[in-house]
Amino acid sequence: MEQSSTSALLQGTVLDLASDVVSALRSGDHARAGGTLARDGAGGNIARAAVRVLGADTLLPTALLRVPPDPGRLAVFKDAVTAHPPRADAAPAVVWSHWAMARALRRLDEPLPGPLAGDGDTEPDAAWLEDAGWQSLTHQLAVLAPLALPGEECAVTRVARRRPVDVARGFVRAVRRRDWQQAAGAGRWLTLLDGVPDTLGLDTGLDFVRLMGGSDPRVALQLEAARLMPAGVLL
């Protein structure tokens, strides 16, 4: 029962955190993104876990809109990065997610302790993604959607740039399967890629995803990112 209660609390905190980010992206005010982590109900462990689920997108308003991060949120974000490095046997997507979070802190000139302090230019291995089938590629890119930023340069973005047609196929598949979160994440990537087929009708597709799945804050976050992407400026 206790484990079930903790899981439900974590899920709720993730959704509230995503809602905060969406509000900040829509309003341009990062202060509106600090409420969830400041509440007493989001205790330290739950707050850090929720930040790790949302990843670098926790600070997305800063990356896209240049608004200063909420100090309380930044403190929890930094704690989540430093206190929970990926294990040696962690899945590649987990390693990349942690790398993206540490990179977000470095862009803010936030000091990182120990081994995190000096590996800013050392990317995790991406060979596992280069040969992935288009279905798996789209799934993994949706998981790593926080890396889909204007001007971002890393092995994952290079793989995505080489395979716009495969990502487009994955987007269509996700829509047909009503996997709105994957569709929104893939759509976010597609807004940044050259060579996306005109026949895809990306704008119409994203509008449909918003209509059908936009009530989920995690979906709405990706859609807001996609909407802002053409005007986004990477710090």
N, C-alpha and C positions, 0 to 999 in steps of 0.2 A: 504493500500500500504506500509506504514511504517513497519507494522508487517511482511509482506511478505518479504520485503527487509532485515529486521533483521534476519529472519529465514534463508534466502538464505546465508547471510553473516556468520551466525553461522555454517551452514552445510559446507560451503566452508572452514572455519577455522578448523573445525574438520578433514576434509579430508587432509588439508595441515599439520596439526599437526601429524596425523597418518603417513603421508608420511615422515615427519622429523624423527619420531621414527624408521620407517622401514630403512631409510638411515643410522641411527646411529647403528642399529642392524647389518646391512650388513657391515658397515665400521669399527665398533668398536670404533667410535669417537662420544661421546655424544655432542661435540661442534656442530656437524652437525644437532643436533636436536633442536637448539635454535632459528632458523631463523623465524619461523612463529610467535611466540609470541613476537618477537622483532620488528616486522614490525608495522608501524603506523596504518595500516588498521585493525589490531587486537586490538581494543580498550579494556580497562579494563574489562568491563562487558562481551563482546564477548569472550575475551581470557579466563576469568574465567569459563564461561559457556562451552567453548570447552574443557577445562581441565576436567571439571566434567563429560562430556560425555565420554571422553577417560579414565577417572579414573586413577587408579594407574599405568596403562600401560604408562602414560605420562613419568614415570621414569623407564620404563622397561629396557633400556640399563644399568642403574646402577644396577638393581637387577640381571640381567643375565650376564653382562660382567664386573662388578666392575669398570666401568669408572665413574669418578666424574660427577655429573649432571651439566648442564649448569646453571650458577648462575641466569640468567634472568628467565629461565624456572622454576627453583626451587622456585623463589620468587612468581611467578604467581601461581604455584601449591599450595604453602603454603597458599597464600591468598584465593584460592578457597576452601581449606579445612576449614580454620578458619572463613571465612565470610559467609559460606553457610552450616551450620549444617542441617541435615535432620529434617523436622518437625515431630511432635508427630504422625501425621497420614501418614507419608511417607510409601511407599511400602517397603516390606522387602529387595528387591534387591537394592533399593536406600540406605537404611541404611547400608547394607553390603558393598556397593561400597564406601560409605564415610568412613567406618571403615577401608577398605583396603587402602585408601589414607592416613588416619592418621597413619596407621601402617607403610606405606612406609616412612613417615617422621621420625617416631621413629627409624627406622633402620638406618637413617642417623644422629641420635642424634640431630634432629632439635627440639627445644623447642616449645611446643604448649601451647596456653593460656587457661585460664579458665577451663571449664569442660573437655576439650580434654586432659589436661595435665596428668590426673591420671587414665584414663580408658583403658590403653593399653592392659591389660589382660582381660578386660570385653568384651566378644563377644556378638553380637546381637543374638536374638533367631533364631534358624534354624528349629524349628518344622514344619514350613510351607513347608520345602523342603523334609523332611524325608519321608513323605507319598505321595509325588507328583507322578503322573503317569509318565511313561518314556518319553512321549512327553513333558510334562511340565518340567520335570527334565532337559532334554537336553536344552530346551529353556532358563531356568533360569541359568544353568551352563554356557551357551554361553554368557549370559549377564554378568555373574560374572567371565569371563575368566581371568581378572587380578589376581584372587586368585590362578590360576593354575601356581604355581611356584615350582621349586625343593625345597624340604624340608619344604614347607609351611604346617602348622598344625593349622587347625581351624575346626569348625563344618561343614562348606561347603565342605572342602576337605575330611573330614571323611565320609560324605554322598556319595560323588563321589566314594571313594575307595570301598564302600560296593556295588556299583551298576555298575560295568564296562560293563556288558552285556546290561543294559538298555541304558547307554550312547552310546554304539556301535550301538544299534538299532536306537537311535535318530540321530546319525551321518548319517547312511544310509538314513533315512527318509529326513533329510535336503538336502542331495545330490540329491535325487530323486525329491525333490520339488524345486531344484535349489536355495535354500536359502544358498548362499555361505558363508555369514557372520556367520550364525549359525553353518554350517558345519565346518568352520575353527575353531570356538571357541570350539566346541565339540572335534574336532581333537586334539586341544592343550591339552585338559584334558586327552584324551586317551593316549597321549604320556607318561603321568605320572602314569597311572593306571596299576596295575597288574591284570591279569585275562581277558584281552581283547582277544576275540576269534581270533585265527590265521586266520580263514576263512574270517575275515573282510578285510584283505589286507590293513591295515591302510596307509602304505607308498604310495601304489598305489592310494588309495583314496585321500590322501592329494595332490599328484601330479595332480590328475584330478581337484580338487578344485582350485589349483593354475592356471591351464590352463584355466579354465572356469571363475573364479571369481577374479583372482589375480590382475587384473587391478584396483580393488577397494582397496585403501590403508588400509581400516579397515580390509579387508580380508587378505591382504598381511602381516599386522602386526601380526595377529594370526598365520599365517603360518611360519613367521620368528621365532616367539616365539617357535613354535613346533619344528622347525629345530634345534634351539639352546638348547632345553630343556635337552637332554641327557648330555650336557656338562655344563649346567648352574650351577652356585653356588649362593646360596641365601646368601645375606649379613647377 
